[in-house]
């Protein structure tokens, strides 16, 4: 019995010592302690956790919040449909978020396992399932592009199509071309012309559709060297054109809307570029699947890296989608079943990493 008491007393002593050590730490030191390991305990309640900070020195990006789901919204027909499809639970948890995009205060989250697109209100933290969307897909829904009018485009690789939906989840247009579109990987819209560009993973080119769903052109081609592709994984746009990711060829190529090559970068650092977003200051945020971090480039030069493998805030397990809106970077952190929200500090001045 005395041995048990001594062991219990020892545990209390060690606990008090640890508590005293943490109490003596500054707030910054405690944040650093939490983020250096993967042991940080996160709340199990679905929804949005706020007040998270990134490691000391990473001033350009900091962890802002985490979205794991939210309170169910039953607004409109799609909300009522979701009530029937999923049930009456007050909270929704994300299962396999693979893509994210949004405008203003509205975020769309593509959850592949239940084949649902969620409409997430960033102000109220309410989440509305657009459940009837699942009926239009042959395979799992993939990458998403959200237009300025809040309509959105989603890739269906198995179905060899891209589907355009209204803000409320109503199917508007189907983009297909049996001769040129075999395995759509990503989609983007030229907001000035209305053209819809779809990257194809089999033919390694980009099919250009008009807004009525008719294929009118193809840019890029399979091969090696500038302006050619072998395994496109993602694309986005910036002020200087289209940014194309490729896991076998030049990792990042920038081309214009007609397919003319401008420049490339990332050859020394990127092994498996899997997602990209570009902000208004032409900083490119690129997820690398091989390391589970985000590399940040400006003018083709690496200026910082962020994150690592893990489940603590600011760490990731399979990044499958990135989206920038204002000064926030949304990250589809798939295997962690969440969307991480990172804040971009536009005034941050970071030195170029040697060799970048």
VEXKEFI-731088 format. One record per residue (C-alpha): residue in one letter; x, y, z. Coordinates in pm, whole numbers. Each point is the difference from the previous one (the first is absolute). Last residue first. Layout:
N
+------+--------+--------+--------+
: zaza :   east :  north :     up :
+------+--------+--------+--------+
:    a :      X :      Y :      Z :
...
+------+--------+--------+--------+
This chain:
356
+------+--------+--------+--------+
: zaza :   east :  north :     up :
+------+--------+--------+--------+
:    x :   1561 :   2955 :  -5331 :
:    x :    364 :   -106 :     64 :
:    x :     20 :    202 :    317 :
:    x :   -354 :     84 :    120 :
:    x :    -98 :    347 :   -120 :
:    x :    -42 :    241 :    288 :
:    x :   -351 :     61 :    139 :
:    x :   -185 :    331 :      4 :
:    x :   -351 :    -32 :    141 :
:    x :   -231 :    281 :   -104 :
:    x :   -254 :   -225 :   -171 :
:    x :    -44 :   -217 :    312 :
:    x :   -184 :   -304 :   -129 :
:    x :   -226 :   -171 :    253 :
:    x :    -42 :   -376 :    -18 :
:    x :   -335 :   -181 :     15 :
:    x :     22 :   -376 :     34 :
:    x :   -275 :   -214 :   -149 :
:    x :    -57 :   -325 :    180 :
:    x :    -11 :   -377 :    -17 :
:    x :    365 :    -46 :    106 :
:    x :     39 :   -225 :   -304 :
:    x :   -117 :    278 :   -231 :
:    x :    154 :    323 :    120 :
:    x :   -180 :    215 :   -257 :
:    x :    187 :    327 :     60 :
:    x :   -162 :    346 :    -10 :
:    x :    240 :    295 :    -26 :
:    x :   -132 :    329 :    136 :
:    x :    109 :    351 :    -90 :
:    x :   -270 :     63 :   -263 :
:    x :   -120 :   -344 :   -111 :
:    x :    266 :   -255 :    -85 :
:    x :    -83 :   -367 :    -68 :
:    x :    201 :   -318 :     46 :
:    x :    -97 :   -365 :    -56 :
:    x :    119 :   -354 :     60 :
:    x :    236 :     41 :    296 :
:    x :     77 :   -347 :    133 :
:    x :     54 :     -4 :    377 :
:    x :     82 :    352 :    114 :
:    x :    161 :    209 :    268 :
:    x :    -78 :    363 :     84 :
:    x :   -225 :   -100 :    287 :
:    x :    103 :   -344 :    128 :
:    x :    -89 :   -303 :   -213 :
:    x :    335 :    -96 :   -145 :
:    x :    233 :     30 :   -298 :
:    x :    166 :    338 :    -45 :
:    x :    -96 :    367 :    -10 :
:    x :    120 :    309 :   -184 :
:    x :    287 :     63 :   -238 :
:    x :    143 :    341 :    -87 :
:    x :    124 :    239 :   -271 :
:    x :     54 :   -234 :   -295 :
:    x :     65 :    208 :   -311 :
:    x :   -219 :    -18 :   -314 :
:    x :   -105 :    364 :     28 :
:    x :   -127 :    -80 :    347 :
:    x :    -16 :   -355 :    128 :
:    x :   -150 :   -160 :    310 :
:    x :     40 :   -370 :     71 :
:    x :   -277 :   -175 :    192 :
:    x :     75 :   -318 :    193 :
:    x :   -110 :   -361 :     -6 :
:    x :    348 :   -117 :   -103 :
:    x :    -61 :   -221 :   -304 :
:    x :   -341 :    152 :    -74 :
:    x :    149 :    345 :    -63 :
:    x :   -252 :    282 :     36 :
:    x :     73 :    319 :   -193 :
:    x :    -77 :    358 :    108 :
:    x :     91 :    240 :   -282 :
:    x :     45 :    365 :     95 :
:    x :   -123 :    227 :   -275 :
:    x :   -101 :    283 :    233 :
:    x :   -369 :    -74 :    -62 :
:    x :     45 :   -358 :    121 :
:    x :     83 :   -314 :   -197 :
:    x :   -126 :   -346 :     98 :
:    x :    157 :   -337 :    -75 :
:    x :    -61 :   -369 :     61 :
:    x :    182 :   -334 :    -41 :
:    x :    366 :     74 :    -71 :
:    x :    183 :   -332 :     37 :
:    x :    376 :     52 :     27 :
:    x :     29 :    378 :     26 :
:    x :    326 :    159 :    117 :
:    x :    260 :     25 :   -276 :
:    x :   -238 :     10 :   -299 :
:    x :   -227 :    257 :    165 :
:    x :    -20 :    245 :   -291 :
:    x :   -129 :     49 :   -352 :
:    x :    -35 :    289 :   -246 :
:    x :   -224 :    153 :   -266 :
:    x :   -120 :   -278 :   -231 :
:    x :   -280 :     79 :   -245 :
:    x :   -318 :   -198 :     67 :
:    x :   -256 :    254 :   -123 :
:    x :    -96 :    103 :    354 :
:    x :    366 :     71 :     76 :
:    x :    237 :   -255 :    144 :
:    x :    170 :    -35 :    339 :
:    x :    160 :   -338 :     62 :
:    x :     48 :   -162 :    338 :
:    x :    143 :   -349 :     57 :
:    x :    181 :    -23 :   -337 :
:    x :    -92 :   -358 :   -100 :
:    x :   -100 :   -301 :    208 :
:    x :   -217 :    144 :    281 :
:    x :   -148 :    285 :   -208 :
:    x :   -155 :    320 :    133 :
:    x :   -126 :    267 :   -240 :
:    x :    -27 :    370 :     90 :
:    x :   -207 :    190 :   -256 :
:    x :     69 :    363 :    -83 :
:    x :    200 :    298 :    126 :
:    x :   -268 :    148 :    227 :
:    x :    -59 :   -339 :    156 :
:    x :   -181 :   -320 :    -91 :
:    x :    -34 :   -350 :    139 :
:    x :     96 :   -353 :    -97 :
:    x :     32 :   -347 :    151 :
:    x :    150 :   -346 :    -52 :
:    x :    120 :     -7 :   -361 :
:    x :    205 :   -310 :    -78 :
:    x :    202 :     24 :   -324 :
:    x :     -7 :    362 :   -109 :
:    x :    142 :    227 :   -269 :
:    x :     38 :    379 :    -13 :
:    x :    369 :     -9 :     89 :
:    x :    164 :   -342 :    -22 :
:    x :   -125 :   -355 :    -25 :
:    x :   -304 :   -134 :   -180 :
:    x :   -379 :     -4 :     -1 :
:    x :   -169 :    311 :   -133 :
:    x :   -103 :    352 :     91 :
:    x :   -321 :    168 :   -114 :
:    x :   -323 :   -152 :   -129 :
:    x :   -279 :    194 :   -171 :
:    x :   -375 :     51 :    -45 :
:    x :   -161 :   -269 :    216 :
:    x :   -371 :     82 :     36 :
:    x :   -151 :     32 :    349 :
:    x :   -201 :    319 :    -46 :
:    x :    261 :    206 :    186 :
:    x :    257 :    -75 :   -270 :
:    x :    229 :   -293 :     60 :
:    x :    383 :    -12 :     -4 :
:    x :    163 :   -340 :     45 :
:    x :    337 :      8 :    174 :
:    x :    264 :   -260 :    -86 :
:    x :    161 :   -303 :    156 :
:    x :   -207 :   -248 :   -207 :
:    x :    -68 :   -224 :    301 :
:    x :     -6 :    253 :    284 :
:    x :   -223 :    256 :   -173 :
:    x :     -5 :    360 :    120 :
:    x :   -335 :    173 :    -56 :
:    x :    -28 :    365 :   -102 :
:    x :   -340 :    170 :     -1 :
:    x :    -29 :    313 :   -216 :
:    x :   -212 :    282 :    146 :
:    x :    213 :    261 :   -175 :
:    x :     96 :    222 :    295 :
:    x :    -54 :   -254 :    281 :
:    x :    226 :   -253 :   -170 :
:    x :   -121 :   -304 :    188 :
:    x :    203 :   -280 :    160 :
:    x :    -35 :   -376 :     10 :
:    x :    214 :   -287 :    126 :
:    x :     78 :   -365 :    -68 :
:    x :   -225 :   -103 :   -289 :
:    x :     76 :   -354 :   -116 :
:    x :    -94 :    -64 :   -364 :
:    x :    -80 :    340 :   -151 :
:    x :    106 :     43 :   -361 :
:    x :   -209 :   -232 :   -217 :
:    x :   -284 :    -71 :    245 :
:    x :    -56 :    368 :     76 :
:    x :   -201 :     83 :    310 :
:    x :    -97 :    312 :    196 :
:    x :   -341 :    -23 :    168 :
:    x :   -193 :    319 :     69 :
:    x :   -243 :    141 :    260 :
:    x :    -51 :   -267 :    266 :
:    x :   -176 :    150 :    303 :
:    x :    212 :      6 :    315 :
:    x :   -125 :    320 :    161 :
:    x :    285 :    219 :   -123 :
:    x :    -63 :   -136 :   -349 :
:    x :    185 :   -304 :   -123 :
:    x :    245 :    -68 :   -285 :
:    x :    109 :   -360 :    -49 :
:    x :    330 :   -110 :   -150 :
:    x :      6 :   -330 :   -182 :
:    x :    185 :   -324 :    -62 :
:    x :   -237 :   -187 :    237 :
:    x :    295 :   -154 :    183 :
:    x :    174 :    339 :     23 :
:    x :   -303 :    195 :    124 :
:    x :    133 :    355 :     42 :
:    x :   -211 :    265 :    170 :
:    x :   -101 :    348 :   -120 :
:    x :   -162 :    259 :    227 :
:    x :   -256 :    280 :     -4 :
:    x :     74 :    269 :    254 :
:    x :    -29 :    284 :   -257 :
:    x :    376 :     54 :     26 :
:    x :     66 :   -358 :   -105 :
:    x :     98 :   -287 :    231 :
:    x :    231 :   -264 :   -149 :
:    x :     -4 :   -348 :    151 :
:    x :    224 :   -305 :    -13 :
:    x :   -152 :   -345 :     40 :
:    x :   -345 :   -156 :     33 :
:    x :     18 :   -379 :     38 :
:    x :    -99 :   -207 :   -302 :
:    x :   -313 :    -11 :   -215 :
:    x :   -121 :    337 :    126 :
:    x :   -338 :    165 :    -62 :
:    x :   -190 :   -171 :    284 :
:    x :    252 :    128 :    255 :
:    x :   -107 :    361 :    -59 :
:    x :   -328 :    -72 :    178 :
:    x :    176 :     45 :    333 :
:    x :     75 :    371 :     -6 :
:    x :     78 :    -25 :    371 :
:    x :    -27 :    332 :    186 :
:    x :    256 :     91 :    265 :
:    x :    -44 :    273 :    258 :
:    x :    311 :    174 :    134 :
:    x :   -204 :    324 :     25 :
:    x :    249 :    228 :   -177 :
:    x :    199 :   -251 :   -205 :
:    x :   -318 :   -157 :   -135 :
:    x :     90 :   -343 :   -133 :
:    x :   -169 :   -148 :   -306 :
:    x :     74 :   -370 :      4 :
:    x :     46 :   -206 :   -312 :
:    x :    -87 :   -364 :     57 :
:    x :    132 :   -321 :   -151 :
:    x :    -20 :   -175 :    343 :
:    x :    368 :    -95 :    -26 :
:    x :    113 :    291 :   -218 :
:    x :    -82 :    300 :    217 :
:    x :     29 :    309 :   -222 :
:    x :     -5 :    315 :    215 :
:    x :   -153 :    321 :   -132 :
:    x :     72 :    321 :    193 :
:    x :   -216 :    309 :     27 :
:    x :    100 :    329 :    162 :
:    x :    116 :    169 :   -321 :
:    x :    102 :   -268 :   -247 :
:    x :     75 :   -368 :     39 :
:    x :    209 :   -306 :    -67 :
:    x :     83 :   -336 :    158 :
:    x :     99 :   -344 :   -120 :
:    x :     59 :   -347 :    142 :
:    x :   -188 :      3 :    331 :
:    x :    -29 :   -363 :    114 :
:    x :   -234 :    -40 :    298 :
:    x :   -108 :    348 :    107 :
:    x :   -219 :      1 :    309 :
:    x :   -354 :    137 :     -1 :
:    x :   -172 :    119 :    316 :
:    x :   -367 :     31 :     95 :
:    x :    -80 :   -357 :    -99 :
:    x :   -337 :    -38 :   -173 :
:    x :     90 :   -238 :   -275 :
:    x :    242 :    -24 :   -292 :
:    x :   -215 :    -30 :   -311 :
:    x :   -335 :    126 :    132 :
:    x :    146 :    305 :    176 :
:    x :    229 :     53 :   -298 :
:    x :   -302 :     29 :   -225 :
:    x :   -138 :    266 :    234 :
:    x :    327 :    188 :    -26 :
:    x :      3 :    -36 :   -377 :
:    x :   -352 :    139 :    -18 :
:    x :     84 :    318 :    185 :
:    x :    175 :     51 :    334 :
:    x :     37 :   -301 :    225 :
:    x :    339 :     93 :    145 :
:    x :    189 :   -258 :    205 :
:    x :    239 :    133 :    260 :
:    x :    359 :    -50 :   -103 :
:    x :    262 :   -219 :   -156 :
:    x :    366 :    -52 :     79 :
:    x :    107 :    354 :    -81 :
:    x :    326 :    109 :    159 :
:    x :    114 :    353 :     80 :
:    x :    267 :    266 :    -62 :
:    x :    327 :   -188 :    -30 :
:    x :    265 :    250 :   -104 :
:    x :    164 :     74 :   -333 :
:    x :    235 :    287 :    -94 :
:    x :    134 :     34 :    353 :
:    x :    153 :   -342 :     41 :
:    x :    256 :    126 :    249 :
:    x :   -145 :   -163 :    310 :
:    x :   -215 :   -300 :    -82 :
:    x :   -362 :     39 :   -106 :
:    x :   -291 :    117 :    214 :
:    x :   -348 :   -133 :     67 :
:    x :   -276 :    226 :    133 :
:    x :   -298 :   -164 :   -159 :
:    x :   -160 :   -345 :    -17 :
:    x :   -280 :    -40 :   -255 :
:    x :   -257 :   -272 :     11 :
:    x :    -11 :   -356 :    120 :
:    x :     71 :    -62 :    369 :
:    x :    297 :   -229 :     40 :
:    x :    225 :    278 :    128 :
:    x :    365 :    -32 :    -96 :
:    x :    273 :   -139 :    224 :
:    x :    348 :    105 :   -105 :
:    x :    217 :   -314 :    -11 :
:    x :    137 :     45 :   -351 :
:    x :    307 :    182 :    118 :
:    x :    163 :    334 :    -77 :
:    x :   -341 :    168 :     -4 :
:    x :    -77 :    -25 :    369 :
:    x :    344 :    108 :    122 :
:    x :      0 :    297 :   -239 :
:    x :   -338 :    111 :    126 :
:    x :    122 :    -36 :    358 :
:    x :    313 :    201 :    -79 :
:    x :   -206 :    280 :   -154 :
:    x :   -230 :     13 :    303 :
:    x :    302 :     26 :    228 :
:    x :    107 :   -304 :    195 :
:    x :      5 :      0 :    381 :
:    x :   -348 :   -150 :     14 :
:    x :    116 :   -279 :   -228 :
:    x :    283 :    -92 :    235 :
:    x :   -223 :     23 :    307 :
:    x :   -256 :   -228 :   -159 :
:    x :    271 :   -250 :    -86 :
:    x :    132 :      2 :    359 :
:    x :   -353 :    -33 :    138 :
:    x :    -65 :   -303 :   -222 :
:    x :    329 :   -158 :    102 :
:    x :    -85 :     40 :    371 :
:    x :   -351 :   -139 :    -47 :
:    x :    140 :   -304 :   -182 :
:    x :    257 :    -51 :    278 :
:    x :   -275 :     15 :    265 :
:    x :   -192 :   -273 :   -183 :
:    x :    313 :   -217 :    -18 :
:    x :     65 :     56 :    371 :
:    x :   -360 :    -89 :     87 :
:    x :     21 :   -319 :   -210 :
:    x :    322 :   -102 :    170 :
:    x :   -155 :     64 :    342 :
:    x :   -283 :   -238 :    -87 :
+------+--------+--------+--------+
